[in-house]
Amino acid sequence: MLAITAADVNAAPYPHIIKDGILPADLFAALRKDFPDTSIFDAQKSSHGAVGSRTGAGFDIYRGDPAYDELTRRSSAWKDFGEFINSEAFADKFREVFADHIDDIGLSVDIRRSHVNSNYFEPRDVLTEKPTLGDRVSAAVGLLAEPFRSVEPVELFTRLDIHKSLTGYAKKPHCDRANRLCSLIIYFTDAEKVGLEGGDLLVFKHNEQKPVRKYERYPHPENVTEVARLRPRENLGVLFPCQNNSYHGVTQVLSQGIARDFLYINISGRTSSLWWGPTGREGAVAKAA
């Protein structure tokens, strides 16, 4: 269902794929046709507010939300795509295309023997911008136990988040949450066609060369350099492991009344972190992403 292979992987500054036409054209067209309109996001926001909102405005639909259930009931394309994402097949695709890199990206778990629990979904209230008390306790316990921990499989789960970002949306250089294995972004807006100002995806590299487990997940902006800038366009996909130096960000959306429609998809582990490092299982907890 994802039109990617190992040949699409770029190794620098961290393994990643940038792919136009990442979904089959007919599937993308069907998803685009049934993409939730503003009224559905408005209704979703009225029930959940901005709790767990990636966009900050509450214009987010997650698996487990009534709006997501209704979308997959009325649209066979979204139902089929959602079932693929929430399956072992998606995890297998990640393992397949990044097979040459899995041993070198700083994983602290055995991802080859880890499997997806398709019945679990991550609740909104854990998607906080700041670590919760539970996060801090988990990180402290992990730090103390790390010298005695062996590399073991973990239970995985997936997210398929549907977003409509509006004026003001922006992201500083960061890595996604430390329990994320990989992130996949798929755009449903052509920035040039609709006149969207801002909302570009930025890829950064750290200015210091060091082992992957030594990178901080939330660098100071002066410690990273922009190496790529991507304008959103329909059916453009970006996929990458969420290793400690997978730095990316978004320029501020400046346009008024023009939405930036996209999907944020990931495979995650039911643990505080999947990564060795100063803000992985050796230290602090990452912020929401």
FIKOLLUM-588293 format. One record per residue (C-alpha): y, x, z. Coordinates in steps of 0.05 Angstrom, whole numbers, padded with zeros to 5 digits, always signed. Layout:
! FIKOLLUM-588293
YXZ
...
! end
This chain:
! FIKOLLUM-588293
+00000+00000+00000
+00046+00061+00010
+00055+00100-00055
+00053+00169-00023
+00007+00229-00024
+00004+00298+00009
+00040+00325-00053
+00102+00285-00033
+00111+00323+00033
+00170+00370+00040
+00157+00422+00094
+00229+00440+00112
+00266+00432+00157
+00207+00392+00184
+00150+00356+00147
+00177+00293+00114
+00172+00249+00053
+00231+00220+00015
+00204+00172-00038
+00236+00123-00086
+00189+00065-00099
+00150+00076-00035
+00122+00005-00040
+00091-00025-00103
+00147-00059-00142
+00116-00129-00138
+00106-00124-00063
+00177-00099-00052
+00205-00155-00095
+00167-00207-00054
+00190-00176+00012
+00261-00173-00014
+00258-00246-00035
+00236-00268+00034
+00278-00219+00074
+00309-00258+00133
+00380-00282+00120
+00437-00278+00169
+00423-00346+00199
+00354-00323+00222
+00382-00260+00254
+00435-00303+00287
+00381-00348+00316
+00341-00288+00340
+00403-00258+00374
+00417-00324+00409
+00349-00321+00442
+00346-00246+00459
+00417-00222+00457
+00421-00147+00447
+00359-00131+00491
+00322-00074+00458
+00368-00077+00397
+00364-00016+00352
+00427-00037+00315
+00464-00052+00379
+00486-00119+00352
+00422-00158+00366
+00407-00165+00291
+00335-00142+00299
+00269-00178+00290
+00207-00148+00322
+00134-00165+00323
+00125-00212+00381
+00191-00248+00368
+00188-00321+00346
+00228-00303+00283
+00175-00251+00264
+00119-00302+00274
+00156-00353+00231
+00169-00302+00176
+00096-00282+00171
+00075-00355+00171
+00120-00374+00113
+00114-00310+00072
+00047-00283+00049
+00080-00218+00028
+00106-00205+00099
+00040-00227+00129
+00000-00178+00086
+00049-00121+00096
+00052-00133+00171
-00024-00133+00176
-00027-00066+00139
+00025-00034+00184
-00011-00061+00246
-00078-00029+00227
-00119+00034+00229
-00107+00040+00154
-00034+00057+00166
-00052+00111+00217
-00104+00138+00168
-00050+00142+00114
-00007+00184+00161
-00065+00230+00178
-00082+00236+00104
-00014+00255+00077
+00005+00301+00135
-00065+00332+00143
-00039+00402+00128
+00013+00397+00183
-00020+00360+00241
-00041+00423+00277
+00028+00455+00272
+00078+00401+00293
+00070+00405+00369
+00025+00345+00384
-00001+00343+00456
-00055+00292+00440
-00116+00290+00394
-00088+00246+00340
-00150+00250+00296
-00191+00214+00349
-00136+00165+00369
-00140+00093+00345
-00093+00034+00336
-00097-00026+00383
-00073-00081+00337
-00068-00131+00394
-00013-00093+00431
+00061-00098+00417
+00116-00061+00453
+00162-00109+00492
+00236-00109+00480
+00256-00091+00551
+00226-00021+00547
+00272-00003+00489
+00329+00022+00532
+00382+00071+00511
+00374+00108+00577
+00308+00127+00611
+00284+00076+00662
+00261+00096+00732
+00190+00088+00707
+00204+00134+00649
+00232+00187+00696
+00172+00182+00743
+00124+00186+00684
+00160+00248+00657
+00159+00282+00726
+00085+00267+00735
+00071+00294+00665
+00109+00358+00680
+00069+00371+00743
+00002+00354+00710
+00015+00390+00644
-00019+00457+00663
-00083+00418+00679
-00082+00370+00620
-00129+00377+00560
-00114+00350+00492
-00144+00280+00489
-00139+00219+00444
-00092+00163+00463
-00087+00089+00447
-00039+00078+00389
+00003+00017+00369
+00051+00003+00313
+00120-00027+00304
+00149-00064+00244
+00223-00075+00260
+00267-00114+00212
+00341-00096+00217
+00409-00118+00191
+00459-00066+00213
+00533-00084+00210
+00601-00051+00220
+00600+00004+00272
+00526+00021+00268
+00515+00097+00274
+00466+00147+00302
+00480+00218+00326
+00431+00275+00311
+00368+00258+00350
+00293+00251+00349
+00260+00184+00360
+00227+00165+00426
+00177+00217+00450
+00120+00167+00447
+00130+00159+00371
+00080+00193+00326
+00117+00180+00261
+00175+00139+00234
+00181+00104+00167
+00247+00077+00143
+00249+00031+00082
+00315+00007+00053
+00329-00062+00025
+00402-00050+00008
+00430-00011-00051
+00493+00019-00020
+00526+00034-00086
+00515-00036-00115
+00541-00073-00055
+00598-00025-00039
+00571-00004+00029
+00616+00049+00061
+00578+00092+00110
+00506+00080+00133
+00479+00144+00101
+00416+00176+00131
+00427+00248+00151
+00374+00302+00158
+00390+00361+00204
+00359+00428+00220
+00369+00467+00284
+00412+00529+00278
+00362+00569+00319
+00292+00586+00295
+00241+00576+00350
+00171+00548+00362
+00168+00473+00351
+00150+00457+00423
+00214+00493+00446
+00263+00449+00409
+00304+00398+00449
+00297+00328+00422
+00370+00311+00432
+00411+00371+00409
+00485+00381+00416
+00516+00366+00348
+00543+00437+00343
+00472+00464+00347
+00448+00430+00283
+00468+00432+00210
+00464+00376+00160
+00416+00393+00103
+00409+00326+00067
+00446+00260+00061
+00413+00198+00032
+00449+00136+00008
+00409+00073+00021
+00377+00044-00042
+00325-00009-00051
+00253+00013-00040
+00272+00082-00017
+00226+00105+00038
+00231+00163+00087
+00170+00182+00129
+00164+00238+00180
+00126+00258+00243
+00170+00251+00304
+00162+00323+00326
+00213+00357+00371
+00258+00381+00313
+00255+00319+00269
+00330+00312+00274
+00363+00256+00236
+00423+00209+00243
+00464+00156+00209
+00537+00158+00189
+00578+00101+00216
+00578+00036+00176
+00651+00024+00160
+00647-00035+00112
+00665-00104+00137
+00618-00161+00120
+00566-00118+00083
+00498-00111+00116
+00452-00051+00113
+00382-00082+00110
+00324-00037+00128
+00257-00032+00162
+00242+00016+00219
+00167+00025+00224
+00128+00071+00269
+00062+00090+00299
+00067+00103+00374
+00024+00121+00433
+00016+00084+00498
+00039+00145+00537
+00107+00174+00556
+00102+00228+00502
+00058+00253+00446
+00092+00320+00442
+00094+00386+00479
+00163+00410+00494
+00225+00410+00538
+00237+00336+00527
+00165+00317+00512
+00106+00321+00561
+00137+00382+00593
+00203+00350+00613
+00253+00294+00605
+00243+00228+00570
+00275+00214+00503
+00324+00157+00491
+00309+00095+00451
+00304+00102+00376
! end
